[in-house]
Amino acid sequence: MKNQQRLSNFEILRVLAMFMIVIIHFYAHGINRALLVETESPFTIPLTNIGITNFCLSQFIMLISSVGVNIFVLITGYFMYDKELKSYRFIRVWFQTLFYGLLFVLLFFVLGLADNHTIIKGLAKSLFPLSIGNHWFVRQYLGLMIISPFLNQAVKNLRKPYYDLLMIVVMITGTTVLLRFPWGYSLEFNSGNSFIWFIYLYITGCYLRRFDMPLLIKKYLRFRTFLIVSVCICLISLIPSMVKSYMGGALYPVAYHYNGVSFYLSLIIFLQFKDSRMPNNIIFRMIIRLAPYTFGVYLIHDNSLVRNMLWYGLNWQQYFEKLYFIPLWIGVAIVVFLSCVVIDRLREMLWGYFKINRRLENLGVYIDNRVNFFISSDKSRY
């Protein structure tokens, strides 16, 4: 029963993490992009009380939502630490990515929602999702799945003192403590979007599964600490921009990358959910039922063709001066999230009818048998 409760906690956390990702994409691809005057220019926000208030609140929401990607990978490391990689898991993620890529190319072509150049570009991305595909996260995640057996074997052989030292190295080198903390980097080889960073997160998840990481913060204070730290970091980030704006300059939004303070905020939220007992009521049970569709939510709403129509094609910046901007932002994110859940549920029913999962599983078993045969043959030579 305790294990079931823990699994439910992580399912709820998975849903929350994906919802945060949708929130980020709404602002990053919709509002921010619409407010750009030209490439690499500052954002010009009208200096009214409503506009400034919405700007500050949006920066705070972006900071607390930046933990979504980190949480996803931490959960992966936490649960895959003691598991062998099955080819089926890799094939299913790859095929689901390919399925949605080709589906949206076909739909947009038939409905005439994109020009030929965009369709051809979308087709190329769909056919090669691991190289020039729509989703950077999928590329890093699939690469992580491939090397996970080697990472698991490496960390299992580490005694706790050495693993502790490894975690300290990760926190210093990976989270840019000495350089661009608390914001993090987005372009370097170990940036928040990089494969190296995903490895850091994975071995952190493995550590949490093997040894736990008791924070110096008491359990009942973690959520408060999360909010207080987020508010402080947000204020520190906004003050220079606010001062410049009152001197006649433009407001500059702050980019909170995954390898900055977001990493530590992710740990607080992760540990809070791991150690908490969620109420067993109808609302939480409904949220748990959404968890299997979270990856589909990502593939659908962040597809390049869908993104062009959903975020780029609508005049979202007109609402930035409205009192209801923040509720509108959250409301649209909820609608997008639930709509994607419905679409992915239909995909699941379609796959069930054509027995796609069974066919993919059989292919995975075949590949696993061939790999095991190759390893056994290779061992017999020595």
Residue pairs with C-beta under 8 A, 6 or more apart in sequence:
5 277
5 278
6 274
8 278
8 284
8 288
9 273
9 274
9 276
9 278
10 75
10 78
10 79
10 273
10 274
11 287
11 288
11 291
12 273
12 278
12 284
12 287
12 288
12 291
13 71
13 75
13 269
13 270
13 273
14 71
14 72
14 75
14 291
14 294
15 287
15 288
15 290
15 291
15 294
16 68
16 71
17 67
17 68
17 69
17 71
17 72
17 75
17 294
18 68
18 72
18 294
18 297
18 298
18 337
19 68
19 333
19 334
19 337
20 64
20 65
20 66
20 67
20 68
21 65
21 68
21 69
21 298
22 297
22 301
22 333
22 336
22 337
23 61
23 62
23 65
23 329
23 330
23 333
24 62
24 65
24 66
24 68
25 301
25 302
25 307
25 311
26 311
26 316
26 329
26 332
26 333
26 336
27 58
27 61
27 62
27 329
29 307
29 311
29 312
30 310
30 311
30 312
30 314
30 316
31 58
31 316
31 317
31 320
31 329
32 43
32 253
33 311
33 312
34 315
34 316
34 317
35 43
35 44
35 45
35 317
35 320
36 43
37 43
37 44
42 249
42 250
42 251
42 252
43 250
43 251
43 252
43 253
44 250
44 251
45 51
45 52
45 55
45 245
45 250
45 251
45 320
46 320
46 321
47 245
47 246
48 321
50 321
50 322
50 323
51 320
51 321
52 242
52 245
52 251
54 320
54 321
54 322
54 325
54 326
55 251
55 253
55 320
56 234
56 238
57 326
58 253
58 325
58 326
58 329
59 234
59 237
59 238
59 253
59 254
60 230
60 231
60 234
61 326
61 329
62 253
62 254
62 256
63 230
63 233
63 234
63 237
63 254
63 256
63 261
63 262
63 265
64 226
64 227
64 230
64 265
66 256
66 257
66 258
66 262
66 265
67 262
67 265
67 266
67 269
69 137
69 192
69 258
70 201
70 258
70 262
70 263
70 266
71 266
71 269
71 270
73 141
73 144
73 198
73 201
73 202
73 205
74 201
74 204
74 205
74 208
74 266
74 267
74 270
75 205
75 270
76 141
76 144
76 202
76 205
77 201
77 202
77 203
77 204
77 205
77 206
77 208
77 209
78 205
78 206
78 208
78 209
79 205
79 209
80 148
80 152
80 202
80 205
81 152
81 155
81 205
81 206
81 209
81 210
82 152
82 209
83 152
84 149
85 145
85 146
85 148
85 149
86 364
86 368
87 363
87 364
87 365
87 367
87 368
87 371
88 360
88 361
88 363
88 364
88 365
89 145
89 364
90 142
90 145
90 146
90 364
91 360
91 363
91 364
91 367
92 357
92 360
92 364
93 138
93 141
93 142
93 145
93 295
94 129
94 130
94 142
95 356
95 360
96 295
96 296
96 299
96 347
97 129
97 133
97 134
97 135
97 138
97 299
98 126
98 127
98 129
99 347
100 296
100 299
100 300
100 303
100 347
101 122
101 125
101 126
101 127
101 129
101 133
101 134
101 303
102 123
102 126
102 127
104 122
104 126
104 303
104 305
104 306
105 119
105 122
105 123
105 126
105 305
107 113
108 114
108 118
108 119
108 122
108 305
109 119
113 305
113 309
114 122
114 305
114 308
118 305
118 308
121 304
122 134
122 304
122 305
124 132
125 132
125 133
125 134
125 304
126 133
126 134
129 135
129 138
129 139
130 138
130 139
130 142
131 139
133 139
134 302
134 303
134 304
135 298
135 299
135 302
136 193
137 298
138 299
140 193
140 194
140 195
140 198
141 198
143 195
143 198
144 195
144 198
144 199
144 202
147 199
148 202
151 199
151 202
151 203
151 206
152 206
155 163
155 203
155 206
155 207
155 210
156 210
158 166
160 211
163 207
163 210
163 211
166 203
167 203
167 204
167 207
167 213
170 200
170 203
170 204
171 177
171 263
172 178
173 190
174 190
174 196
174 197
174 200
174 259
174 263
175 181
175 184
175 259
175 260
175 263
175 264
176 184
176 185
176 259
176 260
179 185
180 260
181 260
181 261
182 233
182 236
182 237
182 256
182 260
182 261
183 237
183 254
183 255
183 256
183 257
183 260
183 261
184 191
184 192
184 256
184 257
184 258
184 259
184 260
184 261
184 262
184 263
185 191
185 192
185 257
185 259
185 260
186 192
186 193
186 255
186 257
188 194
189 196
190 196
190 197
190 200
190 259
191 197
191 257
191 259
192 257
192 258
192 259
192 260
192 262
193 257
193 258
197 258
197 259
200 259
201 263
204 267
207 213
208 270
208 271
208 274
213 267
213 271
215 222
215 267
215 268
215 271
217 225
217 268
219 272
219 275
219 276
222 268
222 271
222 272
223 268
223 272
225 268
226 265
226 268
226 269
226 272
229 261
229 264
229 265
229 268
230 265
233 261
234 254
237 254
237 256
238 254
240 252
241 251
241 252
241 253
241 254
242 251
244 250
244 251
244 252
245 251
256 262
278 284
290 341
292 348
293 340
293 341
293 344
293 345
293 348
296 340
296 341
296 343
296 344
296 347
297 337
297 340
297 341
297 344
300 306
300 340
300 343
300 344
301 307
301 310
301 336
301 337
301 340
310 336
319 325
319 328
322 328
350 356
351 357
